[in-house]
Amino acid sequence: MTDAMTADKQTAFVGVRGTIRCHEPMANHTSWKVGGPARYFFEPCNRQDLSTFLKGLDPTVPVLWLGLGSNLLVRDGGFDGAVIAAHRGLREIRDLGEGRFAVDAGVSCARFSRFAAKHGWSGGEFLAGVPGTMGGALAMNAGAFGSETWTLVEEVELVDRAGSFENRPAGSFAVSYRQVDIPPAHWFTAGVFRLSQGRGDEGANVRSLLEKRSETQPIRQSSAGSVFRNPPNDYAARLIEISGLKGLRIGGAQVSMQHANFIVNDRQACAKDIETLIEKVQTAVADHTGIRLEPEVRFVGEHQ
Ligand SMILES: Cc1cc2nc3c(=O)[nH]c(=O)nc-3n(C[C@H](O)[C@H](O)[C@H](O)COP(=O)(O)OP(=O)(O)OC[C@H]3O[C@@H](n4cnc5c(N)ncnc54)[C@H](O)[C@@H]3O)c2cc1C
């Protein structure tokens, strides 16, 4: 716990062993590299610690679960609540046998994908290029190259606002394209994923999917991947491109020249630049095509 915490706040977090920082700049924790401060930024060291923190947290303080911040626009005014970042504390992969793996929410998608491929299991290759955590992949039903996270899920473990854990089968969730209905104030702490027996070419498949990405996406620039959901039977990138918006810039944010559904922060953008550009693209695409694009990225926090 840091010195910056006031005495009454320390009382509330009695027994917490992980790190709690106050006024932590969220720009350090999002792939867009923007975002104002979080009131508390908590990194639990394990499940018990997470539970202790949640039990001690004032129930009126909002909670934001953070994966690797790769689908998140945190506004410049920051998040007046507690951010929980579990990628250091919940990071185990357990092999349950016969292609079943229990994977903690903080494990990166890339690590799980490579681990599975290395051990000859197939089905997780598409996750190699998703730059988030497995918890984030569960929350977003992350997908790529025709595959989606929830087709692999058997069951999940969740924690609630009171710090209690429970397991639920995959079938108890309504899941669709980049959308999962999670009960309010519940977060994924782990999932059991079932893969299929591989044919020995999983490592090569991972490499080839990563190559495809680097040819088509600006992966070396700060972004949050696809900004908009693809509308039914179409592609957001195509609609943005035919609306003449590639290269459109506001401040330090630009519609990528390489992939029109990406917005890159290439000149020290603030969150306001990115959000304004998102709104501008939405309006221009609607005017040009009649289709209103809906964001895939999540917005949190306060305007400055
Ligand atoms: C270069 C690039 C390429 C990308 N390519 C893809 C792609 O191919 N396919 C794709 O689907 N996405 C892609 N993305 C977007 C992003 O990586 C995914 O949405 C990813 O699943 C987000 O994971 P995260 O851990 O970073 O979540 P975050 O961005 O930290 O969080 C996203 C949302 O999920 C919630 N959340 C996170 N973890 C949990 C949890 N454990 N329990 C409950 N809620 C949680 C957060 O509160 C937030 O609302 C890409 C992003 C980038 C930057």
The ligand as a Gaussian input file, in Angstrom:
#p B3LYP/6-31G(d) Opt

LIG

0 1
 C       -3.588000      -4.289000     -32.265000
 C       -4.881000      -4.861000     -31.717000
 C       -5.470000      -5.933000     -32.337000
 C       -6.685000      -6.456000     -31.855000
 N       -7.233000      -7.532000     -32.485000
 C       -8.371000      -8.061000     -32.006000
 C       -8.962000      -9.205000     -32.636000
 O       -8.442000      -9.766000     -33.590000
 N      -10.120000      -9.684000     -32.126000
 C      -10.736000      -9.110000     -31.057000
 O      -11.792000      -9.608000     -30.634000
 N      -10.196000      -8.037000     -30.449000
 C       -9.045000      -7.497000     -30.886000
 N       -8.500000      -6.407000     -30.263000
 C       -9.214000      -5.774000     -29.128000
 C       -8.833000      -6.350000     -27.748000
 O       -7.534000      -6.898000     -27.765000
 C       -9.840000      -7.401000     -27.292000
 O      -11.134000      -6.858000     -27.163000
 C       -9.428000      -8.043000     -25.969000
 O      -10.256000      -9.156000     -25.714000
 C       -9.510000      -7.081000     -24.784000
 O       -8.822000      -7.704000     -23.712000
 P       -8.171000      -6.868000     -22.524000
 O       -7.695000      -7.849000     -21.522000
 O       -7.185000      -5.907000     -23.031000
 O       -9.466000      -6.119000     -21.976000
 P       -9.593000      -4.568000     -21.588000
 O       -9.411000      -3.737000     -22.797000
 O       -8.757000      -4.262000     -20.417000
 O      -11.137000      -4.525000     -21.170000
 C      -12.150000      -4.579000     -22.155000
 C      -13.514000      -4.682000     -21.458000
 O      -13.630000      -5.959000     -20.844000
 C      -13.829000      -5.816000     -19.443000
 N      -13.064000      -6.885000     -18.806000
 C      -11.744000      -7.149000     -18.950000
 N      -11.401000      -8.227000     -18.226000
 C      -12.530000      -8.643000     -17.610000
 C      -12.815000      -9.704000     -16.703000
 N      -11.860000     -10.541000     -16.293000
 N      -14.097000      -9.855000     -16.274000
 C      -15.060000      -9.011000     -16.687000
 N      -14.854000      -7.963000     -17.521000
 C      -13.587000      -7.787000     -17.976000
 C      -13.291000      -4.446000     -19.089000
 O      -13.879000      -3.935000     -17.904000
 C      -13.687000      -3.666000     -20.332000
 O      -15.051000      -3.309000     -20.282000
 C       -7.293000      -5.877000     -30.708000
 C       -6.676000      -4.793000     -30.076000
 C       -5.473000      -4.294000     -30.556000
 C       -4.810000      -3.155000     -29.825000

